[in-house]
């Protein structure tokens, strides 16, 4: 997957107080993703865009669009990525 394809899948990070808590407590970062994106595509897009290996993805459809909750191996990796993309 190239960067352009990954940017079409991962639209933007979703930032709320609850998602901040998820970074510290559950090693998860929330993104708004393309409506037709599948979980393996989201994992690959995160790896392509941010050079971080994600271990699990959960998705939910909401009024804001499709959310992807991406879980990382450790709190440090999630915190580093959140800092890199400007969430923290």
MILUMGU-227120 format. One record per residue (C-alpha): residue number from 1; x negated, y, z. Coordinates in Angstrom, 2 decimals. Each point is the difference from the previous one (the first is absolute). Last residue first. Layout:
 num    east   north      up
 NUM       X       Y       Z
...
% end
This chain:
 num    east   north      up
  88    1.11   15.36   22.75
  87    2.05   -0.63   -3.16
  86   -2.56    1.53   -2.36
  85   -0.75   -2.90   -2.34
  84   -3.43   -0.67    1.55
  83    1.27    0.41    3.56
  82    2.73   -2.57   -0.58
  81   -2.59   -2.30   -1.61
  80   -2.32    0.27    2.99
  79    2.87   -0.56    2.45
  78    1.17   -3.13   -1.84
  77   -3.55   -1.37   -0.17
  76   -0.66    0.81    3.67
  75    3.31   -1.54    1.11
  74   -1.07   -3.32   -1.50
  73    0.88   -2.45   -2.75
  72    2.42    2.28   -1.87
  71    3.78   -0.09   -0.33
  70    1.80    1.87   -2.79
  69    3.58    1.11    0.67
  68    1.42    0.72   -3.44
  67    2.92    2.37   -0.31
  66    2.36    0.06   -3.00
  65    1.77    3.30   -0.49
  64    0.84    2.77    2.47
  63    3.56   -1.31    0.45
  62   -1.53   -3.29    1.06
  61   -1.14   -3.26   -1.57
  60   -2.34   -2.00    2.21
  59   -3.29   -1.77   -0.66
  58   -2.40   -2.06    2.10
  57   -3.61   -0.41   -1.11
  56   -2.77   -2.15    1.50
  55   -3.79   -0.34    0.15
  54   -1.19    3.28   -1.49
  53   -3.59    0.22   -1.20
  52   -1.13    3.62   -0.21
  51   -1.62    1.50   -3.12
  50    2.57    2.86    0.02
  49    1.48    0.07   -3.49
  48   -0.77   -3.51   -1.26
  47    0.57   -1.83    3.30
  46    3.24    1.88    0.61
  45    1.13   -0.76   -3.58
  44   -0.79   -3.71    0.40
  43    2.07   -0.28    3.17
  42    2.87    1.95   -1.63
  41   -0.08   -2.28   -3.07
  40    0.13   -3.08    2.23
  39    3.05    1.47    1.84
  38    1.99    0.83   -3.15
  37    0.51    3.51   -1.36
  36    3.36    0.67   -1.70
  35    0.92    3.00    2.17
  34   -3.45    1.63   -0.23
  33   -1.57    0.46    3.41
  32    0.37    2.32    3.00
  31   -2.80   -0.98    2.36
  30   -0.14   -1.02    3.67
  29   -3.26   -0.85    1.75
  28   -0.28   -2.93    2.40
  27   -2.58   -1.05    2.63
  26    2.87   -0.78    2.43
  25   -0.57    2.29    2.99
  24   -2.27    2.77   -1.28
  23    1.25    0.32   -3.58
  22    3.58   -0.85    0.99
  21    0.08    2.93    2.43
  20   -0.74    2.41   -2.84
  19    2.76   -1.69   -2.04
  18    2.49    0.70    2.80
  17   -0.97    3.66    0.22
  16    0.59    0.34   -3.74
  15   -2.20   -0.14   -3.13
  14    0.77   -2.05   -3.10
  13   -3.08   -0.30   -2.22
  12    0.53    0.75   -3.68
  11    0.93   -1.62   -3.36
  10   -1.79   -3.36    0.21
   9    1.14   -1.90   -3.13
   8   -0.71    2.65   -2.67
   7   -3.30    0.82    1.72
   6   -1.01   -3.67   -0.21
   5    0.62   -0.06   -3.75
   4   -2.15    3.11   -0.47
   3   -2.78   -1.40    2.23
   2   -0.42   -3.23   -1.99
   1    1.33   -3.43    0.89
% end
